[in-house]
Amino acid sequence: MLRVEHLSVYYGDTAAVRDVSFCPEAGQWWMIVGPNGAGKSTLVKAMCRGIPFTGKAYLNDVEISDHSGENFARKVGVLSQNNGQVYGFTVDEVVSMGRYAWREGYFRPRDREGEEKIRNALEATGLLGMRKRNLLTLSGGEVQRVFLAQVLAQDPQVLVLDEPANHLDFPFQKQFFDMVQAWLAHPGRTVITVMHDLTMARRYGSHALLMNRGQAVASGPVEAVLTRRNLEEVYGMDVYAWIRESLRAWEAE
């Protein structure tokens, strides 16, 4: 679906990403993990045509540069970690923006299937009863659900999420990831997520790409990548012991 081969990103003489390759397939949820500065978000920006890179990236076996912007947007939906303020727009208006690539002409505000896709996205994210609300009246978690609905309304094959739960409390994190998991259950879909939370990555991911200093340390099934040895090599500490020690603080309950 979205395949990367020997991708590198340079800022001047500095390599932010170096020679990274991986190949997500339908039905898989890939977690891109690693410490700060590992190059995770840079990799995602490059493979989604946001910044220049060397190497190859393919969407459905066609180089991403050969796809029109409209065609790429129909197949790849991206939810960034920082969404700009949307002054004065309602939930329905923001979600409707996800159908931009599907419009048949400049003067057509909606495409033929748009209403159904928008409604399905609102329903999937629990926002159907809030579609007339102004975004400025919503909580941070609700706003993030609105932008997820916008991406789902695109009806993409590949869903790319860059630290989507950074500012969400526990109930909203669970709701958010459960929604994505339900979306992924439909045939022909793939999810790629940049994550800091290794526990959430292990819980929801089927596959993982572990990065450090711009390079891929390991990739493949999540249980084979997020091993005690790999994590200690990348983070410079016994991550397994730290997580288990932290969980023991709750055992008294």
ABEGO torsion letter per residue (X at the ends): XBBBBGBBBBBEABBABBGBBBBBBBGBBBBBBEBBGAGAAAAAAAAAGABBBBEBBBBGGBBAAABBAAAAAAABBBBBABBBBBBGBBAAAAAAAAAAAABABAABABBAAAAAAAAAAAAAAGAAAAAABBAAABBAAAAAAAAAAAAAAAGBABBBBBGAAAABBAAAAAAAAAAAAAAAABBGBBBBBBBABAAAAAAABABBBBBBGGBBABBEBAAAABBAAAAAAAAGBBAAAAAAAAAAAAAAX
